């Protein structure tokens, strides 16, 4: 898509907004966390409506601004991965494939590629960070220290009973490992939510035809990768935890596939909105529900359940 004065201005504003959101996240607090969670939104919106060149301008501006405020290579590196890689990939696919890139199996292939590449890069980042923090014992002791400080803050503010805090401290080791293992899941969930929100906002654009959630179909090789990295995550030590990050990212992609099947099954139901709200709420509040949804998605990628249930989306 050619760059005009309008799209250039949109790209600059998107870069500023994304950088501001990420820097607000680094500042902490509930408001900063909120801005941080939606900071990829301007980049996704630019990718969907303004083309690859404008998205590149926006991401480069955001990367430069954040690098000025956070000289740490690790911070900027995570920003580049989490905030720019996925929107840039989406813009590139749209540039080459047009709107076909947002439908059916092609959209699923994009999700498959993003999940495995993102999971591997996050795992490599964890191992690098663990080595960089070797003087403090590595990543896990550092996370344990922050978890302990967070528990102390909750107790002092009256948000947590001291007895409950003491019980959590006994489990802080496993809790810290779980938090690290969920890094990929959280990252992909944030990316998916922002991409979906950008699609909702952009649906009125003449250059964008919104893809339906029930059309998502992941690549079949994702099933084998989930199994492989799931087995590797059973390894002891840091390597096993790094593999758990990749497995968690792939399982989150599979859960999105499961949600796609739910969208397909419910598309003609009278109380569809209520059902989808209940499913999304269960996934957010009840971890086993998310795992069951991921298994459902893996089964669909191998067996094509939607075809068996009455026609392909």
C-alpha positions, -999 to 999 in steps of 0.1 A, spaced: 0 0 0 15 34 -10 24 58 18 5 90 18 6 120 41 -24 105 59 -9 71 64 24 85 74 8 106 101 -11 76 113 21 56 114 39 82 135 9 85 159 8 47 162 45 45 170 42 72 197 11 55 212 28 21 213 60 35 229 40 54 255 20 23 264 51 2 269 69 28 289 37 32 311 39 -6 317 75 -2 329 63 25 353 41 1 371 7 5 387 -28 -6 375 -31 22 349 4 15 336 -4 -22 333 -36 -14 314 -18 9 289 9 -17 286 -15 -45 277 -30 -25 249 2 -10 237 4 -33 206 -30 -22 195 -19 9 174 7 -13 156 -19 -40 148 -44 -14 136 -17 1 113 -9 -33 100 -45 -39 91 -53 -6 75 -21 12 64 2 -14 49 37 -28 55 57 4 50 36 24 74 38 -4 100 75 -5 96 77 32 102 55 29 133 75 0 148 109 17 141 97 49 158 84 29 188 116 9 191 137 40 190 117 58 216 117 29 240 154 23 235 160 59 247 141 53 279 152 17 286 189 13 277 188 -23 288 192 -45 257 170 -71 273 141 -46 278 143 -33 242 147 -68 229 115 -80 246 98 -49 233 109 -56 198 96 -92 200 63 -86 218 54 -53 202 66 -53 167 74 -88 153 37 -100 151 22 -68 136 51 -66 111 46 -102 101 8 -96 97 14 -65 75 39 -84 54 15 -113 48 -13 -88 39 10 -71 15 19 -103 -3 -14 -123 0 -40 -96 3 -72 -102 23 -68 -139 18 -42 -138 45 -70 -132 71 -92 -162 63 -94 -199 70 -63 -221 70 -40 -192 60 -48 -173 91 -42 -205 111 -8 -210 95 1 -174 105 -9 -182 141 11 -215 140 42 -197 127 39 -169 152 35 -192 181 65 -215 174 88 -186 165 76 -165 194 79 -194 218 115 -202 207 126 -166 210 111 -162 244 127 -194 256 161 -182 242 155 -149 260 148 -167 293 181 -187 290 200 -156 281 185 -136 310 192 -165 334 228 -164 324 229 -126 327 215 -128 362 239 -156 373 253 -132 400 218 -132 416 213 -170 412 195 -167 379 159 -159 368 140 -180 394 156 -166 425 150 -131 411 114 -139 404 111 -154 439 124 -121 453 98 -101 435 70 -125 444 80 -122 480 80 -84 478 46 -84 461 32 -107 489 46 -83 515 29 -54 498 -4 -72 497 -2 -80 535 7 -44 544 -22 -31 523 -46 -55 539 -53 -73 506 -39 -106 518 -41 -124 551 -7 -130 567 -14 -167 571 -23 -170 535 9 -151 526 30 -175 547 14 -204 529 22 -189 495 58 -183 506 62 -220 512 52 -226 476 70 -196 461 96 -218 443 70 -237 423 50 -205 419 79 -187 404 86 -216 380 50 -215 369 51 -178 363 82 -182 340 66 -212 322 35 -191 315 55 -163 298 47 -175 263 11 -181 270 6 -146 284 25 -131 254 5 -148 228 -28 -141 246 -20 -104 247 -11 -104 210 -43 -122 201 -65 -99 222 -49 -68 206 -51 -83 171 -88 -91 177 -95 -56 191 -77 -40 161 -99 -61 138 -130 -49 155 -120 -12 152 -108 -16 116 -139 -34 103 -153 -2 89 -122 4 68 -127 -1 30 -93 -18 29 -101 -45 55 -127 -73 55 -128 -87 90 -121 -124 93 -145 -145 114 -132 -163 144 -148 -195 134 -126 -197 102 -93 -202 121 -76 -235 111 -41 -241 125 -14 -262 107 -14 -299 116 23 -299 125 15 -279 156 0 -310 172 34 -328 168 53 -298 181 30 -295 212 37 -332 220 75 -328 214 80 -297 235 56 -311 261 79 -341 265 110 -319 265 95 -297 292 97 -327 316 135 -323 316 151 -311 348 166 -276 352 165 -245 331 163 -263 298 131 -280 308 116 -246 319 126 -231 286 109 -259 267 78 -254 289 77 -218 277 75 -230 240 49 -257 249 28 -231 267 29 -208 237 18 -236 214 -9 -248 238 -23 -212 238 -24 -212 200 -43 -246 203 -67 -230 227 -75 -203 202 -82 -231 177 -106 -246 203 -123 -212 206 -127 -212 168 -146 -245 170 -168 -231 197 -175 -200 175 -184 -223 146 -207 -245 167 -225 -216 182 -228 -193 151 -266 -200 147 -275 -204 184 -300 -179 199 -280 -173 230 -246 -173 213 -233 -142 231 -241 -157 265 -224 -190 256 -192 -173 243 -190 -150 273 -192 -180 296 -165 -199 277 -141 -169 277 -148 -163 314 -141 -200 323 -108 -199 303 -96 -168 321 -107 -178 356 -103 -216 355 -70 -229 342 -82 -265 335 -109 -251 312 -82 -235 290 -63 -268 289 -94 -287 278 -100 -260 251 -64 -265 239 -69 -303 237 -101 -296 218 -83 -274 194 -55 -300 189 -82 -326 181 -98 -303 156 -65 -297 138 -60 -334 133 -97 -345 128 -113 -314 113 -142 -315 138 -161 -287 120 -163 -306 88 -178 -335 108 -202 -312 125 -218 -300 94 -196 -283 68 -163 -265 67 -163 -229 79 
